[in-house]
Amino acid sequence: MDSIDEITDDLPMPPYVTTEDVVFALRAVTVHAPEQRPDGERCRKDEAAYPCRLHRWGRRVLEQRGLTDEQVQTLIAGGTVALR
């Protein structure tokens, strides 16, 4: 798939990222995690090539909200971080 196809296939971003969007994004990142397969990394949930659409969307939302990878990992592990 060409990179332009991947861009147009991505889910749309919300106009502004709310706390509820962050919750949905964390869920997407957690559920659509990578799993090693003989043909490479695949999404554990939908078996698409990793990262799948929902994982990419979740990461973009969290990034737009200003969360670092470390903060995302803290949230996934059940910890708390201050959202701006």
C-alpha positions in Angstrom: 0.0 0.0 0.0 1.4 3.4 -0.9 1.9 5.9 1.9 -0.8 8.2 0.4 -3.3 5.3 0.6 -2.4 4.9 4.3 -3.0 8.6 4.9 -6.4 8.7 3.2 -7.4 5.4 4.9 -6.7 6.9 8.4 -9.6 7.7 10.7 -10.5 11.4 11.0 -9.3 13.3 14.0 -11.7 15.0 16.3 -11.8 18.8 15.9 -10.4 19.2 19.4 -9.3 16.4 21.7 -11.4 16.0 24.9 -10.8 13.8 27.9 -13.3 11.4 26.5 -11.3 11.2 23.3 -8.2 10.4 25.4 -10.1 7.5 27.0 -11.1 6.1 23.6 -7.6 6.6 22.3 -6.1 4.7 25.2 -8.5 1.9 24.6 -7.6 1.8 20.9 -3.9 1.7 21.6 -4.3 -1.0 24.3 -6.7 -3.3 22.4 -5.0 -2.9 19.0 -1.5 -3.8 20.3 1.1 -5.7 18.2 1.4 -9.4 18.1 4.3 -11.2 16.4 3.3 -13.5 13.6 5.3 -15.5 11.1 4.6 -12.8 8.5 5.5 -9.9 10.8 3.8 -7.8 13.4 0.0 -7.9 13.2 -2.7 -6.2 15.2 -3.8 -8.5 18.0 -7.5 -7.4 17.6 -8.1 -7.2 13.8 -5.0 -9.0 12.4 -4.2 -6.1 10.1 -0.6 -5.0 9.6 0.6 -3.3 12.7 0.0 -0.5 13.4 -3.6 -0.7 12.3 -5.9 2.2 11.7 -7.3 2.4 15.2 -3.9 2.1 16.8 -2.6 5.0 14.6 -5.7 7.0 15.4 -5.2 6.5 19.1 -1.6 7.5 19.0 -2.4 10.6 17.0 -5.1 11.6 19.5 -2.8 11.1 22.4 0.1 13.0 20.7 -2.2 15.9 19.8 -3.3 16.0 23.5 0.4 16.4 24.3 1.1 13.0 26.0 4.5 11.5 25.7 5.2 7.8 25.2 6.1 7.5 28.8 2.8 9.1 29.9 0.9 6.8 27.6 2.6 3.8 29.1 1.8 5.0 32.6 -1.9 5.4 31.6 -2.0 1.9 30.0 -0.5 0.5 33.2 -3.3 2.1 35.2 -1.5 5.1 36.5 -2.5 8.7 36.3 -1.0 11.7 34.5 -2.1 15.4 34.4 -3.9 16.2 31.2 -3.5 19.7 29.9 
